[in-house]
Amino acid sequence: MNNDTSKTVKISASIPVVLLTHMKNAMKELGLTSRSRFMANAVASYLGRVRWRLGRGRVAGAILLIYDHERGDLTKKLTHIQHHYLDIIRSTLHLHLDERNCLEIVSIVGDVGKVKNFTMEMEGLRGLKFIDYSFFPLEEEAHGQFGGL
């Protein structure tokens, strides 16, 4: 298969009528007009989850954390863990939700195995109220840039 991610190919796919109806309704509600773009995004999202489960490949995405910054030394532990993963963390955004609660968004690019290790360490922290993540697959091209979306 050609590694040129800028090329597209036309395919034929069969899906249940109810799934097509839900897709059309979602596209209409979102104001989207390209069925191809919608399906390409859906496949990319699914491939990110597959890579996550298989533990192979590179991904890009975000990890969202909500926590009480006054709970013990949780903030210190979060920072300490993040400093062990500087090679995959591209940036962190910290938001104050109220006097006690914070939302932290950690943007990630890297090997899915290392990303999994990072999220598992974060999930193991006491006092974390919520953690969620979303990743997309990346394909390394010969010239060192990433595509595949």
Secondary structure, 3 states (H helix, E strand, C coil): CCCCCCCCCCCCCCCCHHHHHHHHHHHHHHCCCCHHHHHHHHHHHHHHHHHHHHCCCEEEEEEEEEEECCCCCHHHHHHHHHHCCCCCEEEEEEEECCCCEEEEEEEEEEEHHHHHHHHHHHHCCCCEEEEEEEEEEEEECCCCCEECC
